[in-house]
């Protein structure tokens, strides 16, 4: 009898089944765990490291990720512990030239958080870990997945603790060297330039202003960047080594090298690492009941500040789909995870590589970050859940990000994001005919709830919201009677301009449990 057959025959009194086992408690795995926990799923979150990550590594949180954090209820903590990116100070000889690498934008009614937040990764992790703790889950450090077996119903994961865990799904968010990816036999396509190395160090630097992200593009054949970390005396220091140079992480060697390069004293080092840019993409994001997310699925150069953010949004995309399928929705919904997220990662890899190659040519334009890096323009249009032939508005297509907009709603809501907050779907009805159809549309009693609102100028109650200024209708580009469905991850799930019931049934068949399964589960 195989290990899988033995574990599968155990009774429920001999072991505890869970819904999802997540390997990796970084930003990606932690975001997924939080999203699944708020859906009431049984989750375990493990990490092979002995403790939470202690370095600043991925320090840029993009606007779209800030919207995810707002939905999870941790945005205020992120703002409290982060800060704005300072101007860049480019040092050339005795001169320092101020330059804005990351554009600053004013908030609008549709984009409330338009700017990248400077937030060291250890604080991002800590914020997410506190959320997970509030949701009642203890992260298990010092435990890794060593291998797994699966059939059509379960995954049996072997842990380094000696346990064999039976779970419905296993998610590998365990980094670029992912054990889960390797055990699943998924190819990691791309390249690693072993001669390209960066030192990354967190420490204090004497007599260096904290109002600039300091960059020395040419210092004895090396590049140096020193970024002040908010609410601390520390900087993140990055030193690009020569191709034939051996990286040394000894504190004395690091401080001596930094002084030789800049004439400044580095001390109080709390974390250091060697980074080799990889450019790799998993050939698949799914192998049966096993999924990859974050760096386990895609890695790229640091240019553009996209890695952490792309991983968080992988998790945000996968979470609601796992919840729906566990509740009885068609398994094919999980195939849409790879179909939607892999092209996004491929584009990020391409853009990041383009920016990074410009660094070798000493082009300042390669450092500049704009709208694409903010990730607000990501769309799943023309994907499996957003067919290209569906209705559109003047401003939106199915698969686009659902913008914020002002409104007056129940419970003191003052904007659409207040109404979208949570694990549910949202359906907006514009116009009398759409409003009439709203209560007649059937939604599953299992899985994520559907919140329905008529948008108008009348009274506000549990099923209606007031568009006092007309800006909501303008931002959403509404010109006639329409239904607009918003997915739990904040993207347009459907736009229906006629045949209300038929078009609505067409999408619900893909994303919700059938009524028969819902009745069985109840």
N, C-alpha and C positions, 0 to 999 in steps of 0.2 A: 504494500500500500504506500503510495507517495505521500509526501508531507502535506500536499494540498488535499488529498482525499481524507487523510486522518483529521486535519483541522476542520474540514467541511462537515465531517460526521459528528463533531462535538455538539452536544446540546447547548442551549442558551445558558444553562446553569454552569457550564464549564468555561465559557468565555463570553466576552461582551462584544457584540458586533457594533461597528460604527458606520456612519455614512461616508465620511471622507477622512482619509489620512493625508496630511500635508507635510512634506519633507522640506524644511527650510523656513526659518522664522524671520527672514529679512522683510523688506517692505512688501514684496510680492506675496509671499506666503502669509504674512500677517494680515494684509488687506483681504485676502481670500478667506482666511479664518474668521475675521470679523464679519464679513458679509454673510458667510454661511451660518454663523452663530445667531445672527439676528433673524435668520429664517427658521430657527428652531432645530437645526440639524445637529447630529452627533459628530463631533469633530475632535481629532487629535492633531496637535501641531508640535512637531519635533524638529530639532536642529542638532547637527553633529558637533557644532562648536560647544565648548564648555560653558559659555555665557554669551550674552548679547554682544553685538558688534560694538567696538569701542572707538572707531575712527570716523573722520569727517567725509570720507571718500566721495559718495554721490551727494552733492550739496545743493543742487538746483531743483526746486519743485516747480513744475510748470503750471500755468493757469488751469489746464484741464484737470490735472491731478488735484489742484486746490478745490475744484468743484466736487471731485470724488470725496475728498476729506470733509467737505461741508456735509455731504450726504451721510457720511459715517459719524458726524457729530464731533469731529476733532479739529475743525478749521481754526477755531479760536486759540487752541493750544499751539497749533503750528505758527500762527501769526505772533503769538507771545514769545515763542522760542526762536523765531527766525527774524529776518530783516531784509531790507532792500539791498540789491547788488550796488556797490559803489562804482563810480567812474573808474575806468582803467587808467593806470599811469604807466605809459610805455617809456622805459628808460633807455635812452640812446646816448651813450657817452655821459657827459655831465648834465644832460637835459632830461626832463620828464614831461612827456606830452600827455595831457588829459584827453581821454577818448571814451565815448560811450559804446561799450561792446554789446550790451543788452538794452534794447529800446525800452523806453518807459511809455506806457499808455494810460490814458485816463479811463476810469471805470465808466461803463455805459449801462443802460437798463438791460441790455441783452448779455453783456459780458461784465459781471460784477468784479471779477478778479483777473485783470488783464496782464499782470506782471509776474515774472518769475520770482519766487521766494528763495532767499539764501538760507538754507536750513541744513546743517551738517547731518549726515546720515544717522549717526548715533542718536540724535534727538528725534529724527523721524521714526526710527525703530522704537525708541522709548515711548513716544506718543501712541503708536499703534499697540505696543505691548500693554500699556495701561488700559487702553480700550478693551483689549482681549481679556484682561483681568476683570474689568467691570462686567464683562459679558459672562463671567463665570468659568473661564478656561485657564488652566495653568500650562504655560509653555514648557515643554520637556527638553532641556538642553542636555548635551552629551549623549544623544541617541541618534543613530543614523539608520537609514534603510540599507540593508546589505543585499537584498534581492527580493524577488516576489514571483508568485505564480498567479495565474488568473484563469477563470472560465467565463461563461456567459453571464454569470450572476455576481461573482465575488472576486476580490483580489485578496490573496494571502501574502502579507508583507512580512519578511523576516527582519527583525530589528537587532541592532548591535547589543541591546539589553538582554537578548535571549528570547524575547517575546515573539510570537507569531500572531499578527493582527489581521482579523478578517474585516474587510471594509468594502463598501460598494464601489468606491473610487479611490485611486491614489493619484496625488498631484505632486509632481517633482518641481519644486521651486528652490532646488538645492544648488543653484549656481552653475557657472560655466563648466565645471568638471562634474556635473550631475551624475550621481550614481544611478538615479532612476532612469535617466535618458539612456545610459549605457546598458543597463539591465533590460530595458525595453527594446534594445537593438535599433534605436533611431539614429540615423546618421547626422552628424553635425558638420554641415558643409561649409567650407571656407578656408581661411588661412590664418596662421599666426606668425608674425615676424619676430623671431626670437632675438634678433639683434636690436630691436627697438624697445628700449626700456625707460621707464620713468620711476623716479623715487617720489613717493608721496609721504609727507611728514606733517604731523600736527605738533606745533610747538610755539613758543614765544620768540619774538624778534625785537631786540632793543633798537630804539631810535628810528622806527619806521612808522609812518603815518597810517592810521587805520581808516582813512577816508578814500583810499584807492585800492584797487586790485592791481598790484604792482607786477609788471612784466619786463623782463630783460631778454629780448629776443636773441642777443648774440653776446655770450660770455664764454670766451675760451672754447668756442665750438659747441656750447650748450645753450639750452633755453631754460629760463627760470621764471616761475610765476608764484606770487605770494598773495593769498587772498585772506583778508581779515574775517574771522568767524564771529558772528553777532553774539552780543551778551557774554563776551569772554575776553581774555587777553591773548588768545591764541590766533594763529594764522594757519591756513593750510598751505604748505610749501610743495611745489611740484618742480622737479629738476629732470630734464630730459638728458639722459646720458649719451655719450658717444657710442657708436656702434660696437666698438671693441672693448668697451669699459665694463668691468665687473661691478655689480651693485654690492655695496657694503652698507648694512643697516646698523652697525655699531654706532652708538650715540656720539662718541668722540670723533669718529670718522665723518659723520653727518655734519656736525657742527664745524669741523675744520674745513670741509668742502664748501659749505655755505659761506663761510667767512672768506675763503679764497675767491669765490665767485662774486660776492656782493660787497665784501668789507663790513658786513653786519654780523652781529652776534646772535646765534640761534641757541636756545636753551629750553629747559622744561619740556622736553619731548614726551608726549603721552602715547603716540602711535606712529608707526612707520610701516611702509610696505613697498614692494616692487610691483609695478604694473606693466604688463606687456599687452599692448592693444591687440585684441583678437577681432576678426571679422568673420563671424560664423552664424549660420541660421539652421535650425533643426529642419530636417527634410519633412518631418511630420510633427504635429503637436499632440497627436493622439495615437495610442496603440491599445485598442480595446477599451478597457476601463482605466487606463493610465493616461494622464495628461502632463504636459510640460508647460511651464509659465516662467516669465522673467528671464534671467540670464541662462537658465537651463535650456531655453528655446532660442535665444538670440543674444549675441554679444557683438560689440562694435567699439570703435574708438571713443575717447571721452569727449570729442568735439561735439558741441551742440547740447550737451546735458540732457540726453534722452533716455538713458538706460533704465534708471529707477522708475521714471515716469511711464515708460512703455510697459514695464513689468506690472506696476500697480494697475494699469488699465487692462492688461491681460486678465488679472484677477477679477476685476470689476465686470468684465465681459463674461468670464467663465462662471462666476458665482451664481448669478440668477438662473443660468441655464442648468447647472447641476441641481439647484433647488427645484426647478420645474420638473426635470426628468425623474428625480427621486420621488416626486409627488405623483408621477404617472404620465408626464408629457412624453411624446415620441422621442426615442433615443436619437433620432436624426437631428434633433435640436443641438446635440453636443457636437455634431460634425460642423456646425456653423461657427464654432469657436475657432478652429484652424482657418476656415474659409475667410473669416472676418479679420482675425488678428495677424496671420502670417504675412499678408501683403503689406500691412502697416509696418511690421518689423523690417521687411525687405526694403521698404522705402527709407526707413530710418537708417539702416545700414548704408544705403547708397548716399544719403545726404551727409551722414557723419563721415564717411570715407572721403567724400568730396571736400568737406571742410578741413579734414585732417591733412589731406595731401597739400592743401594750400599753405599749411604751416611750414612745410619743407621749403616752400618758395618765398617765405617771409612776407606773405600777403596779409595785411591787416583785415582785409575784407573777409578772410577765412575765419576770423574770430567773431565776426558780427553775427548776432542771433536775432531773428525776426519772427514773423507770424507763424512760419512752419514749425519752428521749435516750440511754440506755445501749445501746439497740438489741439487747438480749438477747431481746426478745419478738418479733422479726421472724419471720414464718412464711410459707412458700410453700404452705400448706394450701389445697386446692381449686384449685391451679394445674395446668398440663399434666403435671407429673411427680408430683403429689400429689393424686390424685382424692379428692373429699370422701367417697366411699362406701367407702374402704379401712378396714381394722381400726384400732382405737385402743386405747391402754392407759388406765389410770386417770389418767395425767398427760401423755401425749403423743399427738399426731396426726402423720400423715405430713406432712412439710414443716416441722415444728417444729425448732428448734435442738436438737441432740443434747447433753444436759447431761453435765458431767463426773461422775464417781462413783468411790469408792475400790474397788480390786480388787488382787489379786496376779496378775501376769501374767508371761509369758516376758520374758527380757532385763532383769529387774529392774523391770518396770513396776509402779507403785503406784496408778495411776489410769487411767481410760479415755482421757483425753487423751494419755497416753503411747502408747497403742495406736493412736489415731487419727492421730498425727503422721506426716505423709508424704502422698504423692500417691495413695494407694490407697483403695478402698472397704473397709468393715468389716462383717462379718455376725456378729451375736450370736445364739446359740441358747439359749433358756430352756426347760428341761423335756426329758424323755426323748424324746418324739416329735420335737421340733424338732432335738434333737441327732442323732437317727438319720437325719433327712433331710439334715443339713448336708453330708456328703461326697458326696451323690448329686446335688446341684445343680450344673448346668453353667455355667461362666463362661468367657468368651472368653479365648483365649491372647494376644490383642492388646489394646492399650490399658492402662488402669489395672488393677493387680492387685486381687484380692479376698482379704482376710485373714479367716479364719473362726475363731470361738472359741465353744466350749461354755462357758456360764456355770454354775458349780456350786460345790460345796464339796469336791471331790476334789483330786487332784494337779494341779499346774500343768505344762503343757508347751506346745509350739508351737501347739496347737489348743485349749487350754482355759485358762480363767482362773478364779480363785477369788474368790467373793463372800463373804468371811469373815463380815462383819457383817450381810449382807442388805441393806445400804443401797443397793447398786447396783440390786437388784431393786425396792426401794422407790422410788428416784428415778425409775426408768424405768416405774413403775406396772405391773409385770408381775403378773398374777393367774393366768395359765394358760400352757400351752405356746405359745411364740411365737418367730418369727424377726424380728429388727430389723436392717434394712440402713441403714448410715450412709454418706452421700455423702462424697466427698473434701473438700467445703467445710463439713463438720460439721453437716449437716442430715439429718433422718430421710428416707431414700429409700423405705422401705417398711416396713410392719408386717404380718406374715403370721400369722394365727391358725389357718388350716387350708388344705387344698389347697396344700401347700407348694410343689410343683414348678410347678403352674399359675400361682399368684400370682407366684412368683419369675420364671418365664419372661416373664410379662406386662411386668414392669418392665425386665428385661434387654434385651428387644427394643427398648426406647426409648433405652437409654443405653450399650449395648456393641456392638462390632463383631460382625457375623454370623460364624459359624464358617467359612463359605466365604471371606469376605474376610480373616479372620484367617489362614487357611491360605495364601492367596495372598500376603499380606504377609510371611509367614515363608519 
